[in-house]
Amino acid sequence: MTRRRRTLRPEERALWHKVAETAVPMHPRRKPPTPEPDLPGTRPKAPAKAATPVPRFRLGEGAAGEAAGHDLAPALADRLAQQPLGMDRKTFGRMKRGKLGVEGRLDLHGMTLAEAHPRLVEFILSAQAGGKRLVLVITGKGKSGDEAGPIPARRGILRHQVPQWLQLPPLRAAVLQVAEAHRSHGGGGAYYVYLRRTR
């Protein structure tokens, strides 16, 4: 058997409002709950809030203000170009034009990230220990993936990963400058790595 809910009589409601006004809220930041609606005619209704006017616009018109930019990583060539120049400007220009002699090559084609990283570390450190200054690291441009999944994948994972590895320890101490190779040495699929002198 369900119990019927009893409604408050007007004098009980008035007593409840007096008690509620003297109460101190336990959580002052929280909004107080809206009170039960009174009997018709006992309290005046609050005026309705005016709606915020929508600004006028024309069809085909662009939105006012600055558009939110996309949070995309800059292109690889742009990131390399923004690096501070750590070597002689004239030598750097000759290197970018493919006019400096390459003293060593490492080809990472077909390797996984797990295979390529230790090979790169070993190659760079042994090249520096051998007194070499300019080496070429070939990554390839990468193949376009056949699977179109929900998460986009970058083309050429090694091509994007190698410059990051060269800026992290233990290679950061050995590398003076990294630049995209000239077309004659592989272009966007290879990097010039200019090494520091050993002391």
Z-matrix of the N, CA and C atoms (Angstrom, degrees):
N
C 1 1.450
C 2 1.539 1 108.37
N 3 1.343 2 116.71 1 125.84
C 4 1.463 3 120.76 2 -178.85
C 5 1.513 4 110.38 3 -85.71
N 6 1.320 5 114.78 4 146.04
C 7 1.456 6 120.80 5 -178.82
C 8 1.516 7 109.82 6 -89.41
N 9 1.307 8 117.58 7 133.13
C 10 1.455 9 121.15 8 178.04
C 11 1.514 10 110.03 9 -79.47
N 12 1.319 11 116.03 10 136.76
C 13 1.468 12 120.47 11 -179.74
C 14 1.529 13 109.46 12 -78.51
N 15 1.333 14 115.00 13 129.87
C 16 1.458 15 119.78 14 -178.74
C 17 1.519 16 108.67 15 -89.47
N 18 1.301 17 118.65 16 136.13
C 19 1.463 18 122.78 17 176.47
C 20 1.520 19 109.73 18 -87.66
N 21 1.338 20 114.61 19 150.95
C 22 1.471 21 119.31 20 -179.11
C 23 1.523 22 110.66 21 -77.67
N 24 1.318 23 114.51 22 143.18
C 25 1.449 24 120.04 23 174.53
C 26 1.523 25 107.77 24 -79.26
N 27 1.338 26 119.01 25 158.40
C 28 1.471 27 121.13 26 -177.24
C 29 1.526 28 114.02 27 -55.18
N 30 1.342 29 119.42 28 -39.68
C 31 1.475 30 120.12 29 179.22
C 32 1.523 31 111.55 30 -68.90
N 33 1.350 32 118.10 31 -33.95
C 34 1.465 33 121.57 32 176.55
C 35 1.533 34 110.14 33 -67.81
N 36 1.317 35 116.21 34 -40.66
C 37 1.472 36 121.16 35 178.48
C 38 1.535 37 110.53 36 -63.30
N 39 1.348 38 117.96 37 -42.36
C 40 1.466 39 122.03 38 179.13
C 41 1.528 40 110.29 39 -63.37
N 42 1.344 41 117.08 40 -42.08
C 43 1.463 42 121.29 41 177.66
C 44 1.533 43 110.21 42 -62.61
N 45 1.326 44 117.72 43 -42.31
C 46 1.475 45 121.83 44 180.00
C 47 1.532 46 110.65 45 -62.22
N 48 1.322 47 118.25 46 -40.96
C 49 1.472 48 121.35 47 179.60
C 50 1.523 49 111.24 48 -65.91
N 51 1.341 50 117.95 49 -37.08
C 52 1.475 51 120.68 50 177.61
C 53 1.528 52 110.23 51 -63.58
N 54 1.324 53 116.55 52 -44.10
C 55 1.473 54 120.94 53 179.81
C 56 1.526 55 110.13 54 -66.13
N 57 1.315 56 117.77 55 -42.58
C 58 1.469 57 122.06 56 -177.70
C 59 1.527 58 111.43 57 -63.94
N 60 1.342 59 118.62 58 -32.96
C 61 1.460 60 121.87 59 179.95
C 62 1.525 61 111.92 60 -68.90
N 63 1.323 62 118.29 61 -27.15
C 64 1.471 63 121.29 62 -179.15
C 65 1.531 64 112.32 63 -88.46
N 66 1.319 65 118.18 64 -9.12
C 67 1.471 66 121.27 65 -177.32
C 68 1.525 67 110.96 66 -74.82
N 69 1.346 68 115.88 67 145.14
C 70 1.467 69 122.25 68 176.73
C 71 1.524 70 107.40 69 -102.44
N 72 1.331 71 117.96 70 126.85
C 73 1.466 72 119.13 71 -177.63
C 74 1.530 73 111.60 72 -66.34
N 75 1.338 74 116.32 73 141.96
C 76 1.472 75 121.44 74 178.36
C 77 1.535 76 110.63 75 -72.35
N 78 1.309 77 116.97 76 -35.90
C 79 1.465 78 123.04 77 179.62
C 80 1.519 79 108.07 78 -122.31
N 81 1.346 80 117.86 79 91.11
C 82 1.466 81 120.37 80 -172.65
C 83 1.527 82 113.75 81 -64.01
N 84 1.353 83 118.64 82 -24.10
C 85 1.462 84 119.74 83 -177.99
C 86 1.527 85 111.87 84 -75.42
N 87 1.312 86 115.92 85 -23.59
C 88 1.463 87 118.98 86 -179.11
C 89 1.521 88 110.07 87 -74.08
N 90 1.315 89 114.33 88 150.34
C 91 1.457 90 120.22 89 177.71
C 92 1.524 91 108.79 90 -74.16
N 93 1.326 92 118.96 91 132.99
C 94 1.466 93 118.76 92 178.79
C 95 1.523 94 110.35 93 -66.32
N 96 1.338 95 116.93 94 146.21
C 97 1.468 96 118.36 95 -179.89
C 98 1.519 97 110.80 96 -65.18
N 99 1.310 98 115.01 97 149.52
C 100 1.469 99 118.57 98 179.95
C 101 1.519 100 108.62 99 -71.70
N 102 1.336 101 117.22 100 134.59
C 103 1.467 102 119.70 101 -178.31
C 104 1.527 103 111.08 102 -69.82
N 105 1.294 104 114.76 103 159.25
C 106 1.467 105 120.19 104 178.25
C 107 1.524 106 108.21 105 -62.31
N 108 1.321 107 115.92 106 145.53
C 109 1.471 108 117.31 107 -179.73
C 110 1.531 109 110.49 108 -66.13
N 111 1.325 110 114.78 109 139.01
C 112 1.474 111 120.42 110 179.61
C 113 1.517 112 110.07 111 -76.77
N 114 1.287 113 112.63 112 169.36
C 115 1.459 114 118.22 113 176.12
C 116 1.512 115 108.67 114 -65.60
N 117 1.298 116 117.35 115 149.66
C 118 1.468 117 119.19 116 -177.67
C 119 1.530 118 111.36 117 -57.20
N 120 1.336 119 114.28 118 134.28
C 121 1.451 120 120.89 119 175.83
C 122 1.510 121 114.78 120 88.85
N 123 1.350 122 120.49 121 -4.46
C 124 1.461 123 120.25 122 -177.85
C 125 1.521 124 112.09 123 -86.26
N 126 1.372 125 119.16 124 -33.25
C 127 1.469 126 121.66 125 179.28
C 128 1.520 127 109.29 126 -131.17
N 129 1.334 128 116.82 127 144.22
C 130 1.470 129 118.26 128 177.78
C 131 1.535 130 110.07 129 -75.01
N 132 1.327 131 116.23 130 146.55
C 133 1.459 132 121.60 131 178.99
C 134 1.523 133 109.57 132 -77.50
N 135 1.348 134 115.77 133 143.87
C 136 1.465 135 120.37 134 176.83
C 137 1.523 136 108.50 135 -73.80
N 138 1.340 137 116.79 136 144.88
C 139 1.470 138 118.36 137 179.80
C 140 1.536 139 110.23 138 -66.75
N 141 1.314 140 116.68 139 144.68
C 142 1.477 141 121.77 140 -179.55
C 143 1.526 142 109.53 141 -68.67
N 144 1.353 143 116.14 142 144.40
C 145 1.464 144 120.62 143 180.00
C 146 1.521 145 109.70 144 -72.49
N 147 1.312 146 114.60 145 142.60
C 148 1.464 147 119.18 146 178.17
C 149 1.532 148 109.26 147 -74.48
N 150 1.313 149 116.19 148 137.37
C 151 1.471 150 121.12 149 -179.71
C 152 1.521 151 109.75 150 -72.04
N 153 1.330 152 116.42 151 146.04
C 154 1.462 153 121.63 152 177.87
C 155 1.526 154 108.44 153 -71.59
N 156 1.331 155 117.64 154 127.33
C 157 1.464 156 119.10 155 -177.47
C 158 1.541 157 110.65 156 -69.31
N 159 1.320 158 114.94 157 141.60
C 160 1.470 159 121.06 158 177.59
C 161 1.521 160 107.60 159 -85.92
N 162 1.343 161 118.05 160 129.51
C 163 1.469 162 118.77 161 -179.54
C 164 1.527 163 110.79 162 -64.24
N 165 1.318 164 115.20 163 147.14
C 166 1.465 165 120.15 164 -178.91
C 167 1.530 166 109.53 165 -71.53
N 168 1.313 167 115.45 166 147.83
C 169 1.461 168 120.80 167 178.21
C 170 1.515 169 108.95 168 -150.43
N 171 1.310 170 115.23 169 163.33
C 172 1.457 171 121.38 170 176.58
C 173 1.506 172 108.51 171 -112.94
N 174 1.296 173 116.64 172 149.87
C 175 1.461 174 120.57 173 177.48
C 176 1.521 175 110.18 174 -59.78
N 177 1.321 176 116.39 175 134.19
C 178 1.461 177 121.35 176 179.28
C 179 1.519 178 113.77 177 86.37
N 180 1.320 179 117.38 178 -5.15
C 181 1.458 180 121.36 179 -178.74
C 182 1.533 181 109.96 180 -78.08
N 183 1.325 182 117.34 181 142.06
C 184 1.466 183 121.72 182 178.24
C 185 1.513 184 110.57 183 -73.67
N 186 1.311 185 115.39 184 158.95
C 187 1.464 186 120.61 185 178.54
C 188 1.514 187 109.72 186 -70.10
N 189 1.320 188 115.94 187 145.19
C 190 1.460 189 120.80 188 178.66
C 191 1.516 190 109.43 189 -74.89
N 192 1.307 191 117.12 190 150.35
C 193 1.461 192 121.62 191 178.62
C 194 1.519 193 111.47 192 86.54
N 195 1.322 194 114.41 193 -177.77
C 196 1.460 195 120.12 194 -177.77
C 197 1.515 196 110.34 195 -80.51
N 198 1.310 197 115.22 196 137.48
C 199 1.462 198 120.26 197 175.96
C 200 1.521 199 108.47 198 -76.28
N 201 1.310 200 116.58 199 143.47
C 202 1.466 201 120.23 200 178.30
C 203 1.519 202 108.91 201 -69.40
N 204 1.310 203 116.75 202 126.07
C 205 1.468 204 121.24 203 -179.63
C 206 1.511 205 111.22 204 -76.74
N 207 1.295 206 114.85 205 155.70
C 208 1.455 207 120.01 206 177.52
C 209 1.522 208 109.45 207 -81.09
N 210 1.310 209 116.10 208 143.43
C 211 1.448 210 121.17 209 -179.58
C 212 1.529 211 108.56 210 -89.77
N 213 1.334 212 115.84 211 73.65
C 214 1.453 213 121.23 212 -178.76
C 215 1.517 214 109.34 213 -107.91
N 216 1.320 215 115.60 214 145.61
C 217 1.461 216 119.93 215 176.91
C 218 1.521 217 108.26 216 -71.73
N 219 1.327 218 118.49 217 141.11
C 220 1.460 219 119.59 218 177.79
C 221 1.529 220 110.47 219 -65.04
N 222 1.323 221 115.68 220 160.62
C 223 1.462 222 120.82 221 -179.98
C 224 1.520 223 109.48 222 -60.80
N 225 1.320 224 115.75 223 153.15
C 226 1.456 225 121.87 224 -176.55
C 227 1.526 226 111.45 225 -59.38
N 228 1.328 227 117.12 226 -44.03
C 229 1.468 228 120.97 227 179.64
C 230 1.526 229 110.78 228 -61.84
N 231 1.350 230 116.87 229 -37.77
C 232 1.469 231 120.70 230 178.78
C 233 1.524 232 111.45 231 -66.74
N 234 1.341 233 116.26 232 -40.75
C 235 1.467 234 119.49 233 179.36
C 236 1.520 235 111.14 234 -63.71
N 237 1.339 236 116.63 235 -40.95
C 238 1.467 237 119.65 236 179.28
C 239 1.528 238 110.81 237 -68.12
N 240 1.336 239 116.73 238 -37.14
C 241 1.466 240 120.56 239 -179.97
C 242 1.526 241 111.67 240 -68.23
N 243 1.334 242 118.14 241 -26.35
C 244 1.459 243 121.76 242 -178.53
C 245 1.530 244 113.17 243 -82.47
N 246 1.327 245 116.45 244 -8.35
C 247 1.471 246 119.05 245 178.66
C 248 1.521 247 109.73 246 -64.76
N 249 1.318 248 117.43 247 144.37
C 250 1.462 249 118.65 248 176.02
C 251 1.527 250 109.84 249 -66.93
N 252 1.318 251 115.50 250 145.29
C 253 1.459 252 120.79 251 -178.70
C 254 1.523 253 109.05 252 -77.20
N 255 1.340 254 115.90 253 119.04
C 256 1.456 255 120.67 254 -177.79
C 257 1.517 256 113.15 255 -101.90
N 258 1.327 257 117.17 256 -0.48
C 259 1.460 258 120.67 257 -177.15
C 260 1.521 259 109.67 258 -128.49
N 261 1.315 260 116.23 259 176.46
C 262 1.459 261 122.20 260 179.30
C 263 1.532 262 109.82 261 -60.80
N 264 1.336 263 116.80 262 132.90
C 265 1.465 264 121.26 263 -176.03
C 266 1.529 265 112.16 264 -61.40
N 267 1.316 266 117.04 265 -39.31
C 268 1.464 267 120.81 266 -178.89
C 269 1.534 268 110.38 267 -66.89
N 270 1.324 269 116.52 268 -43.50
C 271 1.462 270 121.21 269 178.47
C 272 1.523 271 110.20 270 -65.32
N 273 1.328 272 116.68 271 -37.89
C 274 1.461 273 121.37 272 178.54
C 275 1.536 274 110.26 273 -62.55
N 276 1.333 275 116.29 274 -43.47
C 277 1.468 276 120.83 275 178.80
C 278 1.520 277 111.39 276 -62.02
N 279 1.325 278 116.72 277 -41.90
C 280 1.469 279 120.52 278 178.34
C 281 1.532 280 110.42 279 -65.55
N 282 1.327 281 116.38 280 -38.78
C 283 1.460 282 120.76 281 178.88
C 284 1.529 283 110.31 282 -63.77
N 285 1.342 284 117.35 283 -46.29
C 286 1.468 285 121.55 284 -178.90
C 287 1.524 286 112.28 285 -63.07
N 288 1.352 287 116.68 286 -30.28
C 289 1.466 288 120.66 287 178.63
C 290 1.523 289 112.22 288 -84.52
N 291 1.328 290 117.48 289 -0.30
C 292 1.464 291 120.89 290 178.84
C 293 1.515 292 113.33 291 78.43
N 294 1.334 293 117.87 292 21.42
C 295 1.466 294 122.51 293 -176.33
C 296 1.528 295 113.25 294 -93.32
N 297 1.339 296 118.53 295 -11.54
C 298 1.470 297 120.49 296 177.88
C 299 1.523 298 108.85 297 -89.15
N 300 1.307 299 116.01 298 146.13
C 301 1.465 300 120.44 299 179.18
C 302 1.520 301 111.85 300 -76.35
N 303 1.328 302 116.51 301 128.38
C 304 1.464 303 122.10 302 178.22
C 305 1.524 304 107.98 303 -82.00
N 306 1.342 305 116.92 304 127.41
C 307 1.466 306 121.06 305 -174.59
C 308 1.526 307 113.39 306 -98.54
N 309 1.306 308 117.98 307 -6.54
C 310 1.467 309 120.89 308 178.35
C 311 1.515 310 110.52 309 -166.30
N 312 1.349 311 115.88 310 151.43
C 313 1.464 312 120.66 311 -179.56
C 314 1.517 313 110.04 312 -132.09
N 315 1.319 314 115.07 313 143.66
C 316 1.458 315 121.45 314 172.65
C 317 1.512 316 107.36 315 -131.06
N 318 1.336 317 116.44 316 122.48
C 319 1.457 318 121.49 317 -179.89
C 320 1.529 319 108.99 318 -104.42
N 321 1.322 320 116.87 319 116.50
C 322 1.464 321 122.27 320 -178.22
C 323 1.529 322 112.17 321 -102.19
N 324 1.340 323 117.48 322 10.13
C 325 1.473 324 121.00 323 -179.86
C 326 1.523 325 111.48 324 -51.57
N 327 1.311 326 117.17 325 134.42
C 328 1.462 327 122.47 326 173.19
C 329 1.518 328 115.59 327 76.58
N 330 1.319 329 118.17 328 1.30
C 331 1.469 330 120.42 329 179.78
C 332 1.524 331 110.19 330 -89.04
N 333 1.307 332 115.47 331 153.60
C 334 1.462 333 120.53 332 172.47
C 335 1.526 334 107.89 333 -83.85
N 336 1.319 335 116.64 334 170.53
C 337 1.471 336 120.11 335 177.90
C 338 1.528 337 110.53 336 -61.55
N 339 1.337 338 116.51 337 -39.62
C 340 1.467 339 120.66 338 -178.96
C 341 1.524 340 111.58 339 -65.88
N 342 1.319 341 118.02 340 -32.08
C 343 1.469 342 120.82 341 178.39
C 344 1.524 343 111.43 342 -81.70
N 345 1.340 344 116.55 343 -38.05
C 346 1.460 345 121.12 344 -173.03
C 347 1.523 346 113.15 345 -72.24
N 348 1.326 347 118.45 346 -38.64
C 349 1.469 348 120.28 347 -174.67
C 350 1.529 349 113.13 348 -60.95
N 351 1.347 350 119.75 349 -51.59
C 352 1.466 351 117.59 350 179.42
C 353 1.533 352 113.08 351 -64.35
N 354 1.334 353 117.02 352 -33.13
C 355 1.470 354 119.93 353 177.73
C 356 1.524 355 110.83 354 -64.81
N 357 1.340 356 116.44 355 -41.12
C 358 1.468 357 121.17 356 179.37
C 359 1.523 358 110.50 357 -64.69
N 360 1.325 359 117.41 358 -45.96
C 361 1.474 360 121.23 359 -179.84
C 362 1.523 361 109.97 360 -60.15
N 363 1.317 362 116.91 361 -47.42
C 364 1.474 363 120.87 362 -179.38
C 365 1.528 364 111.04 363 -62.35
N 366 1.329 365 116.76 364 -43.47
C 367 1.469 366 121.29 365 -178.00
C 368 1.523 367 111.65 366 -64.17
N 369 1.324 368 117.48 367 -48.81
C 370 1.472 369 121.29 368 -176.98
C 371 1.525 370 110.80 369 -64.62
N 372 1.325 371 117.53 370 -45.99
C 373 1.471 372 119.98 371 -177.42
C 374 1.531 373 111.83 372 -67.68
N 375 1.333 374 116.89 373 -37.59
C 376 1.471 375 118.61 374 178.61
C 377 1.526 376 110.72 375 -72.95
N 378 1.348 377 118.07 376 -33.11
C 379 1.473 378 120.63 377 176.91
C 380 1.525 379 110.18 378 -65.99
N 381 1.314 380 117.27 379 -41.18
C 382 1.466 381 119.95 380 178.77
C 383 1.520 382 110.21 381 -67.28
N 384 1.331 383 116.79 382 -41.79
C 385 1.466 384 120.07 383 178.93
C 386 1.522 385 110.77 384 -63.60
N 387 1.338 386 117.76 385 -30.16
C 388 1.466 387 122.24 386 178.25
C 389 1.518 388 113.55 387 -82.07
N 390 1.324 389 118.61 388 2.20
C 391 1.463 390 122.10 389 176.37
C 392 1.521 391 114.02 390 83.52
N 393 1.317 392 119.01 391 11.92
C 394 1.461 393 121.48 392 179.34
C 395 1.521 394 109.13 393 -76.72
N 396 1.338 395 116.07 394 149.38
C 397 1.467 396 120.88 395 -179.42
C 398 1.520 397 112.30 396 -109.96
N 399 1.360 398 117.91 397 -43.05
C 400 1.457 399 120.23 398 -176.40
C 401 1.520 400 110.04 399 -121.20
N 402 1.325 401 115.50 400 120.75
C 403 1.468 402 120.70 401 177.85
C 404 1.526 403 108.32 402 -125.25
N 405 1.318 404 115.25 403 158.64
C 406 1.454 405 122.34 404 -178.62
C 407 1.525 406 108.64 405 -115.55
N 408 1.325 407 116.27 406 126.80
C 409 1.461 408 121.44 407 176.78
C 410 1.529 409 106.84 408 -111.73
N 411 1.331 410 116.20 409 115.93
C 412 1.463 411 121.92 410 -177.24
C 413 1.522 412 108.56 411 -98.27
N 414 1.332 413 115.38 412 121.41
C 415 1.470 414 120.82 413 -179.76
C 416 1.518 415 111.45 414 -109.35
N 417 1.311 416 117.12 415 -23.81
C 418 1.463 417 121.22 416 -171.10
C 419 1.514 418 108.28 417 83.36
N 420 1.327 419 116.22 418 160.90
C 421 1.467 420 120.02 419 -178.78
C 422 1.518 421 111.77 420 -84.41
N 423 1.323 422 116.93 421 -11.93
C 424 1.463 423 120.76 422 -179.57
C 425 1.505 424 111.14 423 88.92
N 426 1.312 425 114.43 424 150.93
C 427 1.464 426 118.31 425 178.36
C 428 1.517 427 108.74 426 -100.69
N 429 1.318 428 114.56 427 150.17
C 430 1.462 429 117.87 428 179.13
C 431 1.518 430 108.32 429 -76.41
N 432 1.321 431 115.65 430 133.42
C 433 1.462 432 121.49 431 -177.05
C 434 1.521 433 111.91 432 -67.04
N 435 1.319 434 116.26 433 141.20
C 436 1.460 435 121.26 434 178.73
C 437 1.521 436 111.36 435 -81.15
N 438 1.334 437 116.39 436 -30.53
C 439 1.461 438 120.08 437 -177.20
C 440 1.520 439 109.04 438 -85.25
N 441 1.302 440 115.20 439 125.37
C 442 1.468 441 119.62 440 176.56
C 443 1.522 442 107.24 441 -100.55
N 444 1.317 443 117.48 442 89.95
C 445 1.455 444 122.24 443 -178.31
C 446 1.513 445 111.40 444 -89.83
N 447 1.322 446 117.07 445 -179.20
C 448 1.462 447 120.34 446 -179.44
C 449 1.526 448 113.29 447 -72.22
N 450 1.338 449 116.63 448 -22.79
C 451 1.463 450 119.72 449 -179.90
C 452 1.522 451 107.82 450 -106.51
N 453 1.338 452 117.61 451 120.84
C 454 1.465 453 118.66 452 -178.35
C 455 1.525 454 110.49 453 -68.88
N 456 1.329 455 115.63 454 139.93
C 457 1.461 456 121.27 455 178.85
C 458 1.517 457 108.73 456 -111.63
N 459 1.320 458 116.30 457 142.54
C 460 1.461 459 120.62 458 178.07
C 461 1.514 460 109.97 459 -71.43
N 462 1.303 461 114.83 460 146.03
C 463 1.458 462 119.77 461 176.18
C 464 1.521 463 107.36 462 -82.29
N 465 1.314 464 116.97 463 126.54
C 466 1.460 465 121.35 464 178.44
C 467 1.508 466 112.38 465 79.72
N 468 1.314 467 117.02 466 71.03
C 469 1.473 468 120.84 467 -176.48
C 470 1.523 469 111.40 468 -63.15
N 471 1.336 470 118.00 469 -39.59
C 472 1.469 471 120.10 470 178.44
C 473 1.521 472 110.96 471 -66.04
N 474 1.323 473 116.32 472 -38.27
C 475 1.457 474 121.35 473 -179.85
C 476 1.528 475 110.64 474 -59.42
N 477 1.329 476 117.23 475 -35.59
C 478 1.463 477 121.07 476 179.70
C 479 1.530 478 112.41 477 -84.83
N 480 1.321 479 116.54 478 -28.66
C 481 1.463 480 120.18 479 -174.23
C 482 1.527 481 113.08 480 -82.29
N 483 1.338 482 117.66 481 -36.98
C 484 1.468 483 120.90 482 -174.92
C 485 1.534 484 112.67 483 -57.64
N 486 1.348 485 121.21 484 -45.98
C 487 1.474 486 118.93 485 177.81
C 488 1.525 487 113.08 486 -60.01
N 489 1.328 488 117.28 487 -32.97
C 490 1.466 489 119.72 488 177.90
C 491 1.520 490 110.64 489 -69.05
N 492 1.330 491 116.87 490 -42.75
C 493 1.469 492 120.46 491 178.59
C 494 1.524 493 110.78 492 -61.20
N 495 1.329 494 116.61 493 -36.50
C 496 1.468 495 120.33 494 -178.13
C 497 1.530 496 112.26 495 -69.88
N 498 1.334 497 117.18 496 -16.81
C 499 1.465 498 120.64 497 179.49
C 500 1.530 499 112.58 498 -98.39
N 501 1.333 500 116.75 499 0.44
C 502 1.461 501 121.14 500 -179.19
C 503 1.522 502 110.26 501 -108.77
N 504 1.355 503 118.28 502 155.88
C 505 1.460 504 120.10 503 174.75
C 506 1.520 505 110.04 504 -62.47
N 507 1.292 506 119.35 505 146.84
C 508 1.458 507 130.96 506 4.83
C 509 1.528 508 113.13 507 -88.38
N 510 1.349 509 118.48 508 -2.44
C 511 1.465 510 120.36 509 -173.82
C 512 1.526 511 113.15 510 -78.57
N 513 1.307 512 117.82 511 -25.82
C 514 1.468 513 120.52 512 -177.35
C 515 1.523 514 111.92 513 -56.95
N 516 1.322 515 117.16 514 -36.29
C 517 1.465 516 120.65 515 -179.28
C 518 1.520 517 111.82 516 -71.20
N 519 1.346 518 117.82 517 -21.19
C 520 1.468 519 120.71 518 -177.49
C 521 1.519 520 112.90 519 -96.52
N 522 1.336 521 117.63 520 -21.78
C 523 1.470 522 121.51 521 -172.24
C 524 1.526 523 110.43 522 -98.52
N 525 1.332 524 114.90 523 129.98
C 526 1.461 525 120.84 524 177.69
C 527 1.528 526 111.01 525 -96.34
N 528 1.344 527 117.05 526 -41.03
C 529 1.467 528 121.04 527 -177.20
C 530 1.525 529 110.17 528 -151.99
N 531 1.314 530 115.89 529 145.16
C 532 1.467 531 122.60 530 175.21
C 533 1.520 532 106.70 531 -125.94
N 534 1.330 533 117.08 532 134.12
C 535 1.458 534 121.36 533 178.11
C 536 1.519 535 109.04 534 -146.51
N 537 1.329 536 114.55 535 153.22
C 538 1.463 537 119.74 536 175.79
C 539 1.525 538 107.93 537 -66.27
N 540 1.319 539 116.46 538 140.42
C 541 1.465 540 121.22 539 -176.05
C 542 1.531 541 111.43 540 -72.55
N 543 1.318 542 115.00 541 157.86
C 544 1.467 543 122.32 542 174.62
C 545 1.525 544 108.57 543 -69.14
N 546 1.328 545 116.98 544 158.60
C 547 1.473 546 120.97 545 179.75
C 548 1.523 547 112.58 546 -54.24
N 549 1.320 548 116.70 547 -35.46
C 550 1.467 549 120.00 548 -178.32
C 551 1.527 550 112.15 549 -67.58
N 552 1.338 551 117.10 550 -18.62
C 553 1.468 552 121.77 551 179.16
C 554 1.528 553 113.19 552 -111.86
N 555 1.331 554 117.72 553 12.81
C 556 1.470 555 119.55 554 176.40
C 557 1.504 556 115.18 555 118.15
N 558 1.330 557 119.00 556 -7.30
C 559 1.467 558 121.62 557 176.80
C 560 1.518 559 113.09 558 56.39
N 561 1.346 560 116.41 559 -130.17
C 562 1.462 561 122.29 560 -176.60
C 563 1.512 562 114.52 561 -68.55
N 564 1.331 563 117.74 562 -7.55
C 565 1.461 564 120.36 563 179.35
C 566 1.513 565 113.40 564 -98.80
N 567 1.337 566 117.82 565 12.21
C 568 1.471 567 121.06 566 -179.75
C 569 1.522 568 109.51 567 -151.07
N 570 1.335 569 115.66 568 159.46
C 571 1.465 570 121.61 569 -179.18
C 572 1.518 571 110.60 570 -129.71
N 573 1.341 572 114.09 571 139.37
C 574 1.462 573 119.91 572 167.25
C 575 1.521 574 106.29 573 -83.89
N 576 1.309 575 116.43 574 132.44
C 577 1.466 576 121.19 575 175.37
C 578 1.520 577 106.52 576 -121.85
N 579 1.336 578 115.46 577 111.31
C 580 1.463 579 121.31 578 -179.03
C 581 1.530 580 106.83 579 -94.53
N 582 1.338 581 116.26 580 121.61
C 583 1.462 582 121.81 581 -171.80
C 584 1.526 583 111.70 582 -95.69
N 585 1.312 584 115.00 583 154.20
C 586 1.465 585 121.72 584 174.73
C 587 1.527 586 108.96 585 -76.42
N 588 1.318 587 114.81 586 154.89
C 589 1.476 588 118.90 587 174.32
C 590 1.523 589 108.85 588 -73.26
N 591 1.312 590 115.83 589 145.89
C 592 1.472 591 119.10 590 174.61
C 593 1.510 592 108.60 591 -81.29
N 594 1.303 593 116.79 592 145.62
C 595 1.474 594 119.77 593 -178.41
C 596 1.513 595 110.70 594 -102.99
